[in-house]
Amino acid sequence: MLKNGLPLMANGCNIVFSDDKKVRNAWKDLYDKYYVKDPDEVQLKKIQNAQYKLLEH
């Protein structure tokens, strides 16, 4: 559950700013996974898993 979250729409993607450290860490993890020039299948799976983790929070 998000606390003190403020939704924002950017490039068709919902972004939430939150005071919840778990949410911020999940966003950072996803961002780090996106920072790959030519992702292979393994990296794409890691990105997908990070997206799912973000949805859990």
mmCIF file of the N, C-alpha and C atoms, coordinates in Angstrom:
data_MODEL
# 
_entry.id   MODEL 
# 
loop_
_atom_site.group_PDB 
_atom_site.id 
_atom_site.type_symbol 
_atom_site.label_atom_id 
_atom_site.label_alt_id 
_atom_site.label_comp_id 
_atom_site.label_asym_id 
_atom_site.label_entity_id 
_atom_site.label_seq_id 
_atom_site.pdbx_PDB_ins_code 
_atom_site.Cartn_x 
_atom_site.Cartn_y 
_atom_site.Cartn_z 
_atom_site.occupancy 
_atom_site.B_iso_or_equiv 
_atom_site.pdbx_formal_charge 
_atom_site.auth_seq_id 
_atom_site.auth_comp_id 
_atom_site.auth_asym_id 
_atom_site.auth_atom_id 
_atom_site.pdbx_PDB_model_num 
ATOM 1   N N  . MET A 1 1  ? 0.842  -1.182  0.000   1.00 0.00 ? 1  MET A N  1 
ATOM 2   C CA . MET A 1 1  ? 0.000  0.000   0.000   1.00 0.00 ? 1  MET A CA 1 
ATOM 3   C C  . MET A 1 1  ? 0.883  1.240   0.000   1.00 0.00 ? 1  MET A C  1 
ATOM 4   N N  . LEU A 1 2  ? 0.524  2.185   -0.817  1.00 0.00 ? 2  LEU A N  1 
ATOM 5   C CA . LEU A 1 2  ? 1.278  3.425   -0.880  1.00 0.00 ? 2  LEU A CA 1 
ATOM 6   C C  . LEU A 1 2  ? 0.775  4.385   0.175   1.00 0.00 ? 2  LEU A C  1 
ATOM 7   N N  . LYS A 1 3  ? 1.686  5.103   0.780   1.00 0.00 ? 3  LYS A N  1 
ATOM 8   C CA . LYS A 1 3  ? 1.275  6.153   1.690   1.00 0.00 ? 3  LYS A CA 1 
ATOM 9   C C  . LYS A 1 3  ? 1.876  7.460   1.203   1.00 0.00 ? 3  LYS A C  1 
ATOM 10  N N  . ASN A 1 4  ? 1.101  8.494   1.279   1.00 0.00 ? 4  ASN A N  1 
ATOM 11  C CA . ASN A 1 4  ? 1.538  9.815   0.806   1.00 0.00 ? 4  ASN A CA 1 
ATOM 12  C C  . ASN A 1 4  ? 1.963  9.786   -0.648  1.00 0.00 ? 4  ASN A C  1 
ATOM 13  N N  . GLY A 1 5  ? 1.332  8.933   -1.448  1.00 0.00 ? 5  GLY A N  1 
ATOM 14  C CA . GLY A 1 5  ? 1.684  8.823   -2.855  1.00 0.00 ? 5  GLY A CA 1 
ATOM 15  C C  . GLY A 1 5  ? 0.973  9.883   -3.671  1.00 0.00 ? 5  GLY A C  1 
ATOM 16  N N  . LEU A 1 6  ? 1.630  10.362  -4.693  1.00 0.00 ? 6  LEU A N  1 
ATOM 17  C CA . LEU A 1 6  ? 1.057  11.345  -5.596  1.00 0.00 ? 6  LEU A CA 1 
ATOM 18  C C  . LEU A 1 6  ? 1.212  10.836  -7.011  1.00 0.00 ? 6  LEU A C  1 
ATOM 19  N N  . PRO A 1 7  ? 0.113  10.389  -7.651  1.00 0.00 ? 7  PRO A N  1 
ATOM 20  C CA . PRO A 1 7  ? 0.245  9.868   -9.016  1.00 0.00 ? 7  PRO A CA 1 
ATOM 21  C C  . PRO A 1 7  ? 0.543  10.979  -10.021 1.00 0.00 ? 7  PRO A C  1 
ATOM 22  N N  . LEU A 1 8  ? 1.303  10.630  -11.027 1.00 0.00 ? 8  LEU A N  1 
ATOM 23  C CA . LEU A 1 8  ? 1.663  11.558  -12.094 1.00 0.00 ? 8  LEU A CA 1 
ATOM 24  C C  . LEU A 1 8  ? 1.727  10.769  -13.391 1.00 0.00 ? 8  LEU A C  1 
ATOM 25  N N  . MET A 1 9  ? 1.238  11.358  -14.467 1.00 0.00 ? 9  MET A N  1 
ATOM 26  C CA . MET A 1 9  ? 1.273  10.688  -15.771 1.00 0.00 ? 9  MET A CA 1 
ATOM 27  C C  . MET A 1 9  ? 2.417  11.276  -16.586 1.00 0.00 ? 9  MET A C  1 
ATOM 28  N N  . ALA A 1 10 ? 3.303  10.400  -17.082 1.00 0.00 ? 10 ALA A N  1 
ATOM 29  C CA . ALA A 1 10 ? 4.431  10.848  -17.902 1.00 0.00 ? 10 ALA A CA 1 
ATOM 30  C C  . ALA A 1 10 ? 4.644  9.836   -19.018 1.00 0.00 ? 10 ALA A C  1 
ATOM 31  N N  . ASN A 1 11 ? 4.568  10.287  -20.250 1.00 0.00 ? 11 ASN A N  1 
ATOM 32  C CA . ASN A 1 11 ? 4.768  9.412   -21.408 1.00 0.00 ? 11 ASN A CA 1 
ATOM 33  C C  . ASN A 1 11 ? 3.873  8.176   -21.370 1.00 0.00 ? 11 ASN A C  1 
ATOM 34  N N  . GLY A 1 12 ? 2.657  8.345   -20.905 1.00 0.00 ? 12 GLY A N  1 
ATOM 35  C CA . GLY A 1 12 ? 1.723  7.230   -20.863 1.00 0.00 ? 12 GLY A CA 1 
ATOM 36  C C  . GLY A 1 12 ? 2.005  6.233   -19.758 1.00 0.00 ? 12 GLY A C  1 
ATOM 37  N N  . CYS A 1 13 ? 2.888  6.564   -18.840 1.00 0.00 ? 13 CYS A N  1 
ATOM 38  C CA . CYS A 1 13 ? 3.257  5.668   -17.751 1.00 0.00 ? 13 CYS A CA 1 
ATOM 39  C C  . CYS A 1 13 ? 2.894  6.327   -16.428 1.00 0.00 ? 13 CYS A C  1 
ATOM 40  N N  . ASN A 1 14 ? 2.156  5.616   -15.603 1.00 0.00 ? 14 ASN A N  1 
ATOM 41  C CA . ASN A 1 14 ? 1.832  6.150   -14.282 1.00 0.00 ? 14 ASN A CA 1 
ATOM 42  C C  . ASN A 1 14 ? 3.068  6.102   -13.405 1.00 0.00 ? 14 ASN A C  1 
ATOM 43  N N  . ILE A 1 15 ? 3.400  7.224   -12.823 1.00 0.00 ? 15 ILE A N  1 
ATOM 44  C CA . ILE A 1 15 ? 4.540  7.312   -11.917 1.00 0.00 ? 15 ILE A CA 1 
ATOM 45  C C  . ILE A 1 15 ? 4.004  7.740   -10.563 1.00 0.00 ? 15 ILE A C  1 
ATOM 46  N N  . VAL A 1 16 ? 4.490  7.099   -9.531  1.00 0.00 ? 16 VAL A N  1 
ATOM 47  C CA . VAL A 1 16 ? 4.040  7.417   -8.185  1.00 0.00 ? 16 VAL A CA 1 
ATOM 48  C C  . VAL A 1 16 ? 5.242  7.836   -7.366  1.00 0.00 ? 16 VAL A C  1 
ATOM 49  N N  . PHE A 1 17 ? 5.135  8.996   -6.742  1.00 0.00 ? 17 PHE A N  1 
ATOM 50  C CA . PHE A 1 17 ? 6.151  9.438   -5.801  1.00 0.00 ? 17 PHE A CA 1 
ATOM 51  C C  . PHE A 1 17 ? 5.641  9.056   -4.425  1.00 0.00 ? 17 PHE A C  1 
ATOM 52  N N  . SER A 1 18 ? 6.456  8.375   -3.673  1.00 0.00 ? 18 SER A N  1 
ATOM 53  C CA . SER A 1 18 ? 5.991  7.845   -2.404  1.00 0.00 ? 18 SER A CA 1 
ATOM 54  C C  . SER A 1 18 ? 7.057  7.997   -1.335  1.00 0.00 ? 18 SER A C  1 
ATOM 55  N N  . ASP A 1 19 ? 6.587  8.107   -0.104  1.00 0.00 ? 19 ASP A N  1 
ATOM 56  C CA . ASP A 1 19 ? 7.489  8.120   1.037   1.00 0.00 ? 19 ASP A CA 1 
ATOM 57  C C  . ASP A 1 19 ? 7.857  6.697   1.454   1.00 0.00 ? 19 ASP A C  1 
ATOM 58  N N  . ASP A 1 20 ? 7.191  5.710   0.876   1.00 0.00 ? 20 ASP A N  1 
ATOM 59  C CA . ASP A 1 20 ? 7.440  4.312   1.214   1.00 0.00 ? 20 ASP A CA 1 
ATOM 60  C C  . ASP A 1 20 ? 8.764  3.860   0.598   1.00 0.00 ? 20 ASP A C  1 
ATOM 61  N N  . LYS A 1 21 ? 9.702  3.477   1.444   1.00 0.00 ? 21 LYS A N  1 
ATOM 62  C CA . LYS A 1 21 ? 11.030 3.108   0.965   1.00 0.00 ? 21 LYS A CA 1 
ATOM 63  C C  . LYS A 1 21 ? 10.986 1.884   0.045   1.00 0.00 ? 21 LYS A C  1 
ATOM 64  N N  . LYS A 1 22 ? 10.088 0.941   0.294   1.00 0.00 ? 22 LYS A N  1 
ATOM 65  C CA . LYS A 1 22 ? 9.979  -0.242  -0.562  1.00 0.00 ? 22 LYS A CA 1 
ATOM 66  C C  . LYS A 1 22 ? 9.581  0.144   -1.978  1.00 0.00 ? 22 LYS A C  1 
ATOM 67  N N  . VAL A 1 23 ? 8.695  1.114   -2.108  1.00 0.00 ? 23 VAL A N  1 
ATOM 68  C CA . VAL A 1 23 ? 8.258  1.568   -3.433  1.00 0.00 ? 23 VAL A CA 1 
ATOM 69  C C  . VAL A 1 23 ? 9.408  2.271   -4.150  1.00 0.00 ? 23 VAL A C  1 
ATOM 70  N N  . ARG A 1 24 ? 10.104 3.134   -3.445  1.00 0.00 ? 24 ARG A N  1 
ATOM 71  C CA . ARG A 1 24 ? 11.245 3.824   -4.061  1.00 0.00 ? 24 ARG A CA 1 
ATOM 72  C C  . ARG A 1 24 ? 12.319 2.833   -4.499  1.00 0.00 ? 24 ARG A C  1 
ATOM 73  N N  . ASN A 1 25 ? 12.577 1.827   -3.677  1.00 0.00 ? 25 ASN A N  1 
ATOM 74  C CA . ASN A 1 25 ? 13.582 0.820   -4.039  1.00 0.00 ? 25 ASN A CA 1 
ATOM 75  C C  . ASN A 1 25 ? 13.140 0.001   -5.246  1.00 0.00 ? 25 ASN A C  1 
ATOM 76  N N  . ALA A 1 26 ? 11.840 -0.304  -5.325  1.00 0.00 ? 26 ALA A N  1 
ATOM 77  C CA . ALA A 1 26 ? 11.326 -1.059  -6.477  1.00 0.00 ? 26 ALA A CA 1 
ATOM 78  C C  . ALA A 1 26 ? 11.470 -0.244  -7.758  1.00 0.00 ? 26 ALA A C  1 
ATOM 79  N N  . TRP A 1 27 ? 11.197 1.068   -7.690  1.00 0.00 ? 27 TRP A N  1 
ATOM 80  C CA . TRP A 1 27 ? 11.377 1.927   -8.870  1.00 0.00 ? 27 TRP A CA 1 
ATOM 81  C C  . TRP A 1 27 ? 12.845 1.985   -9.274  1.00 0.00 ? 27 TRP A C  1 
ATOM 82  N N  . LYS A 1 28 ? 13.739 2.111   -8.283  1.00 0.00 ? 28 LYS A N  1 
ATOM 83  C CA . LYS A 1 28 ? 15.172 2.176   -8.594  1.00 0.00 ? 28 LYS A CA 1 
ATOM 84  C C  . LYS A 1 28 ? 15.629 0.886   -9.255  1.00 0.00 ? 28 LYS A C  1 
ATOM 85  N N  . ASP A 1 29 ? 15.176 -0.256  -8.721  1.00 0.00 ? 29 ASP A N  1 
ATOM 86  C CA . ASP A 1 29 ? 15.546 -1.538  -9.303  1.00 0.00 ? 29 ASP A CA 1 
ATOM 87  C C  . ASP A 1 29 ? 15.069 -1.640  -10.747 1.00 0.00 ? 29 ASP A C  1 
ATOM 88  N N  . LEU A 1 30 ? 13.832 -1.238  -11.005 1.00 0.00 ? 30 LEU A N  1 
ATOM 89  C CA . LEU A 1 30 ? 13.302 -1.274  -12.370 1.00 0.00 ? 30 LEU A CA 1 
ATOM 90  C C  . LEU A 1 30 ? 14.101 -0.340  -13.279 1.00 0.00 ? 30 LEU A C  1 
ATOM 91  N N  . TYR A 1 31 ? 14.371 0.867   -12.819 1.00 0.00 ? 31 TYR A N  1 
ATOM 92  C CA . TYR A 1 31 ? 15.153 1.818   -13.614 1.00 0.00 ? 31 TYR A CA 1 
ATOM 93  C C  . TYR A 1 31 ? 16.524 1.238   -13.952 1.00 0.00 ? 31 TYR A C  1 
ATOM 94  N N  . ASP A 1 32 ? 17.167 0.622   -12.962 1.00 0.00 ? 32 ASP A N  1 
ATOM 95  C CA . ASP A 1 32 ? 18.484 0.019   -13.197 1.00 0.00 ? 32 ASP A CA 1 
ATOM 96  C C  . ASP A 1 32 ? 18.403 -1.091  -14.242 1.00 0.00 ? 32 ASP A C  1 
ATOM 97  N N  . LYS A 1 33 ? 17.321 -1.854  -14.228 1.00 0.00 ? 33 LYS A N  1 
ATOM 98  C CA . LYS A 1 33 ? 17.150 -2.940  -15.195 1.00 0.00 ? 33 LYS A CA 1 
ATOM 99  C C  . LYS A 1 33 ? 16.912 -2.381  -16.604 1.00 0.00 ? 33 LYS A C  1 
ATOM 100 N N  . TYR A 1 34 ? 16.216 -1.238  -16.693 1.00 0.00 ? 34 TYR A N  1 
ATOM 101 C CA . TYR A 1 34 ? 15.970 -0.612  -17.995 1.00 0.00 ? 34 TYR A CA 1 
ATOM 102 C C  . TYR A 1 34 ? 17.249 -0.060  -18.624 1.00 0.00 ? 34 TYR A C  1 
ATOM 103 N N  . TYR A 1 35 ? 18.255 0.208   -17.821 1.00 0.00 ? 35 TYR A N  1 
ATOM 104 C CA . TYR A 1 35 ? 19.471 0.865   -18.292 1.00 0.00 ? 35 TYR A CA 1 
ATOM 105 C C  . TYR A 1 35 ? 20.406 -0.142  -18.971 1.00 0.00 ? 35 TYR A C  1 
ATOM 106 N N  . VAL A 1 36 ? 19.900 -0.791  -20.021 1.00 0.00 ? 36 VAL A N  1 
ATOM 107 C CA . VAL A 1 36 ? 20.655 -1.762  -20.814 1.00 0.00 ? 36 VAL A CA 1 
ATOM 108 C C  . VAL A 1 36 ? 20.404 -1.427  -22.275 1.00 0.00 ? 36 VAL A C  1 
ATOM 109 N N  . LYS A 1 37 ? 21.466 -1.287  -23.045 1.00 0.00 ? 37 LYS A N  1 
ATOM 110 C CA . LYS A 1 37 ? 21.316 -0.867  -24.435 1.00 0.00 ? 37 LYS A CA 1 
ATOM 111 C C  . LYS A 1 37 ? 20.590 -1.907  -25.285 1.00 0.00 ? 37 LYS A C  1 
ATOM 112 N N  . ASP A 1 38 ? 21.068 -3.120  -25.293 1.00 0.00 ? 38 ASP A N  1 
ATOM 113 C CA . ASP A 1 38 ? 20.465 -4.195  -26.091 1.00 0.00 ? 38 ASP A CA 1 
ATOM 114 C C  . ASP A 1 38 ? 20.183 -5.392  -25.188 1.00 0.00 ? 38 ASP A C  1 
ATOM 115 N N  . PRO A 1 39 ? 19.048 -5.383  -24.481 1.00 0.00 ? 39 PRO A N  1 
ATOM 116 C CA . PRO A 1 39 ? 18.780 -6.471  -23.531 1.00 0.00 ? 39 PRO A CA 1 
ATOM 117 C C  . PRO A 1 39 ? 18.554 -7.815  -24.224 1.00 0.00 ? 39 PRO A C  1 
ATOM 118 N N  . ASP A 1 40 ? 19.111 -8.861  -23.636 1.00 0.00 ? 40 ASP A N  1 
ATOM 119 C CA . ASP A 1 40 ? 18.867 -10.211 -24.129 1.00 0.00 ? 40 ASP A CA 1 
ATOM 120 C C  . ASP A 1 40 ? 17.645 -10.786 -23.403 1.00 0.00 ? 40 ASP A C  1 
ATOM 121 N N  . GLU A 1 41 ? 17.336 -12.039 -23.668 1.00 0.00 ? 41 GLU A N  1 
ATOM 122 C CA . GLU A 1 41 ? 16.146 -12.666 -23.075 1.00 0.00 ? 41 GLU A CA 1 
ATOM 123 C C  . GLU A 1 41 ? 16.220 -12.687 -21.548 1.00 0.00 ? 41 GLU A C  1 
ATOM 124 N N  . VAL A 1 42 ? 17.408 -12.952 -21.010 1.00 0.00 ? 42 VAL A N  1 
ATOM 125 C CA . VAL A 1 42 ? 17.575 -12.995 -19.555 1.00 0.00 ? 42 VAL A CA 1 
ATOM 126 C C  . VAL A 1 42 ? 17.296 -11.613 -18.956 1.00 0.00 ? 42 VAL A C  1 
ATOM 127 N N  . GLN A 1 43 ? 17.867 -10.588 -19.582 1.00 0.00 ? 43 GLN A N  1 
ATOM 128 C CA . GLN A 1 43 ? 17.658 -9.225  -19.080 1.00 0.00 ? 43 GLN A CA 1 
ATOM 129 C C  . GLN A 1 43 ? 16.195 -8.819  -19.216 1.00 0.00 ? 43 GLN A C  1 
ATOM 130 N N  . LEU A 1 44 ? 15.538 -9.195  -20.304 1.00 0.00 ? 44 LEU A N  1 
ATOM 131 C CA . LEU A 1 44 ? 14.115 -8.877  -20.472 1.00 0.00 ? 44 LEU A CA 1 
ATOM 132 C C  . LEU A 1 44 ? 13.276 -9.536  -19.379 1.00 0.00 ? 44 LEU A C  1 
ATOM 133 N N  . LYS A 1 45 ? 13.637 -10.742 -18.987 1.00 0.00 ? 45 LYS A N  1 
ATOM 134 C CA . LYS A 1 45 ? 12.933 -11.433 -17.909 1.00 0.00 ? 45 LYS A CA 1 
ATOM 135 C C  . LYS A 1 45 ? 13.157 -10.706 -16.581 1.00 0.00 ? 45 LYS A C  1 
ATOM 136 N N  . LYS A 1 46 ? 14.367 -10.220 -16.353 1.00 0.00 ? 46 LYS A N  1 
ATOM 137 C CA . LYS A 1 46 ? 14.660 -9.454  -15.135 1.00 0.00 ? 46 LYS A CA 1 
ATOM 138 C C  . LYS A 1 46 ? 13.839 -8.174  -15.095 1.00 0.00 ? 46 LYS A C  1 
ATOM 139 N N  . ILE A 1 47 ? 13.695 -7.516  -16.252 1.00 0.00 ? 47 ILE A N  1 
ATOM 140 C CA . ILE A 1 47 ? 12.875 -6.310  -16.341 1.00 0.00 ? 47 ILE A CA 1 
ATOM 141 C C  . ILE A 1 47 ? 11.428 -6.638  -16.003 1.00 0.00 ? 47 ILE A C  1 
ATOM 142 N N  . GLN A 1 48 ? 10.926 -7.716  -16.578 1.00 0.00 ? 48 GLN A N  1 
ATOM 143 C CA . GLN A 1 48 ? 9.544  -8.119  -16.313 1.00 0.00 ? 48 GLN A CA 1 
ATOM 144 C C  . GLN A 1 48 ? 9.339  -8.427  -14.830 1.00 0.00 ? 48 GLN A C  1 
ATOM 145 N N  . ASN A 1 49 ? 10.274 -9.128  -14.220 1.00 0.00 ? 49 ASN A N  1 
ATOM 146 C CA . ASN A 1 49 ? 10.166 -9.433  -12.791 1.00 0.00 ? 49 ASN A CA 1 
ATOM 147 C C  . ASN A 1 49 ? 10.190 -8.162  -11.943 1.00 0.00 ? 49 ASN A C  1 
ATOM 148 N N  . ALA A 1 50 ? 11.025 -7.194  -12.320 1.00 0.00 ? 50 ALA A N  1 
ATOM 149 C CA . ALA A 1 50 ? 11.089 -5.928  -11.589 1.00 0.00 ? 50 ALA A CA 1 
ATOM 150 C C  . ALA A 1 50 ? 9.776  -5.159  -11.736 1.00 0.00 ? 50 ALA A C  1 
ATOM 151 N N  . GLN A 1 51 ? 9.149  -5.231  -12.908 1.00 0.00 ? 51 GLN A N  1 
ATOM 152 C CA . GLN A 1 51 ? 7.848  -4.584  -13.109 1.00 0.00 ? 51 GLN A CA 1 
ATOM 153 C C  . GLN A 1 51 ? 6.798  -5.219  -12.202 1.00 0.00 ? 51 GLN A C  1 
ATOM 154 N N  . TYR A 1 52 ? 6.805  -6.538  -12.117 1.00 0.00 ? 52 TYR A N  1 
ATOM 155 C CA . TYR A 1 52 ? 5.849  -7.228  -11.248 1.00 0.00 ? 52 TYR A CA 1 
ATOM 156 C C  . TYR A 1 52 ? 6.075  -6.879  -9.780  1.00 0.00 ? 52 TYR A C  1 
ATOM 157 N N  . LYS A 1 53 ? 7.344  -6.784  -9.375  1.00 0.00 ? 53 LYS A N  1 
ATOM 158 C CA . LYS A 1 53 ? 7.639  -6.416  -7.987  1.00 0.00 ? 53 LYS A CA 1 
ATOM 159 C C  . LYS A 1 53 ? 7.100  -5.028  -7.664  1.00 0.00 ? 53 LYS A C  1 
ATOM 160 N N  . LEU A 1 54 ? 7.212  -4.131  -8.618  1.00 0.00 ? 54 LEU A N  1 
ATOM 161 C CA . LEU A 1 54 ? 6.706  -2.779  -8.402  1.00 0.00 ? 54 LEU A CA 1 
ATOM 162 C C  . LEU A 1 54 ? 5.190  -2.802  -8.212  1.00 0.00 ? 54 LEU A C  1 
ATOM 163 N N  . LEU A 1 55 ? 4.519  -3.640  -8.974  1.00 0.00 ? 55 LEU A N  1 
ATOM 164 C CA . LEU A 1 55 ? 3.055  -3.750  -8.848  1.00 0.00 ? 55 LEU A CA 1 
ATOM 165 C C  . LEU A 1 55 ? 2.645  -4.323  -7.491  1.00 0.00 ? 55 LEU A C  1 
ATOM 166 N N  . GLU A 1 56 ? 3.515  -5.131  -6.894  1.00 0.00 ? 56 GLU A N  1 
ATOM 167 C CA . GLU A 1 56 ? 3.219  -5.706  -5.589  1.00 0.00 ? 56 GLU A CA 1 
ATOM 168 C C  . GLU A 1 56 ? 3.192  -4.651  -4.493  1.00 0.00 ? 56 GLU A C  1 
ATOM 169 N N  . HIS A 1 57 ? 3.909  -3.575  -4.702  1.00 0.00 ? 57 HIS A N  1 
ATOM 170 C CA . HIS A 1 57 ? 3.987  -2.534  -3.679  1.00 0.00 ? 57 HIS A CA 1 
ATOM 171 C C  . HIS A 1 57 ? 2.942  -1.511  -3.938  1.00 0.00 ? 57 HIS A C  1 
# 
